Amino acid sequence: AERLIEQHNWKHLVVLSGEAGVTIYSAEEETVHAPCTLDDLRQMIGLIDAAAVAIAVAISKSLSVQNTALLANAACECILGAERTEAFSLSRKDLVDRIGEMTWNLQISKR
């Protein structure tokens, strides 16, 4: 990843790893990893599309690399956890609910 960033003069490189989560490598910042928190992965159709939309929103809102990774990971988890179907479409409510679940799980794990 670092070599690609250097070769192409990119600022960041996003790696979607499904069950392993989302990693963002950066030219000038620390690498950020958001692990997948799901136990039951059901499907992957639309994973890249969901991550791309989440990243576009993060860029438009000037989110940090850390928050971009978390948002992209939440979008990916919505897809990974959806019932296996070609008709699933990620909604704002799905994403907000997933972020809420991730936040709750993080609070519980810190206790």
C-alpha positions in Angstrom: 0.0 0.0 0.0 2.8 2.4 0.9 4.5 1.7 -2.4 1.4 2.5 -4.4 0.8 5.7 -2.4 4.3 6.8 -3.2 4.4 5.7 -6.8 1.1 7.4 -7.7 1.4 10.4 -5.3 -1.9 9.5 -3.6 -2.9 10.9 -0.3 -4.7 7.8 0.8 -5.5 4.2 -0.2 -8.5 2.4 1.1 -8.5 -1.4 1.5 -11.8 -3.2 2.0 -11.2 -6.6 3.6 -14.8 -7.8 4.2 -14.6 -9.8 7.4 -11.3 -8.1 8.4 -12.8 -4.6 8.1 -11.5 -1.4 6.4 -8.0 0.0 6.4 -6.9 3.4 5.2 -3.2 3.9 4.4 -2.1 7.5 4.2 0.9 9.3 2.9 1.2 11.8 5.8 -0.8 10.1 8.6 -0.9 6.9 10.5 -2.6 3.9 9.0 -6.2 3.6 10.4 -8.0 0.3 10.7 -11.7 -0.2 11.5 -12.2 -3.9 12.2 -15.4 -5.7 11.2 -17.5 -6.4 14.3 -20.0 -8.8 12.8 -20.0 -12.5 13.6 -22.4 -13.6 10.9 -21.4 -12.4 7.4 -24.3 -13.0 5.0 -23.4 -11.4 1.7 -21.0 -9.0 -0.1 -23.1 -7.8 -3.1 -22.8 -4.0 -3.1 -19.9 -3.8 -0.6 -17.7 -1.6 -2.8 -20.6 0.6 -3.8 -21.5 1.2 -0.1 -17.9 2.0 0.9 -17.5 4.4 -2.1 -20.6 6.3 -1.1 -19.5 6.5 2.5 -16.1 7.7 1.5 -17.7 10.4 -0.8 -19.8 11.6 2.1 -16.8 11.6 4.4 -14.8 13.7 1.9 -17.7 16.1 1.3 -18.0 16.6 5.1 -14.2 16.9 5.6 -14.2 14.0 8.1 -10.9 12.8 9.5 -9.3 9.7 8.2 -10.3 7.8 11.4 -13.9 8.8 11.0 -13.9 8.0 7.3 -12.7 4.5 8.1 -15.4 4.1 10.7 -18.1 5.4 8.3 -16.9 3.2 5.5 -16.7 0.2 7.8 -20.3 0.8 9.1 -21.5 0.9 5.5 -19.7 -2.3 4.7 -21.2 -4.0 7.8 -24.7 -3.0 6.7 -24.0 -4.9 3.4 -22.2 -7.8 5.1 -25.0 -8.3 7.6 -27.9 -7.9 5.2 -30.0 -10.9 4.3 -28.6 -12.4 1.1 -30.5 -10.7 -1.6 -29.9 -8.7 -4.8 -32.6 -6.3 -3.9 -31.0 -4.9 -0.7 -30.3 -1.2 -0.8 -28.5 0.6 2.0 -30.6 3.4 3.5 -29.7 6.2 5.8 -31.6 4.6 8.6 -29.6 1.3 8.1 -26.4 3.3 8.4 -27.5 5.3 11.4 -28.7 2.2 13.1 -25.4 0.4 12.4 -23.3 3.4 13.7 -25.5 3.4 16.8 -24.8 -0.3 17.4 -21.1 0.1 16.9 -21.1 3.0 19.3 -23.0 1.0 21.9 -20.7 -2.0 21.5 -17.7 0.3 21.9 -19.1 1.8 25.1 -19.9 -1.7 26.5 -16.4 -3.0 25.7 -14.8 0.0 27.6 -16.6 -1.0 30.8 
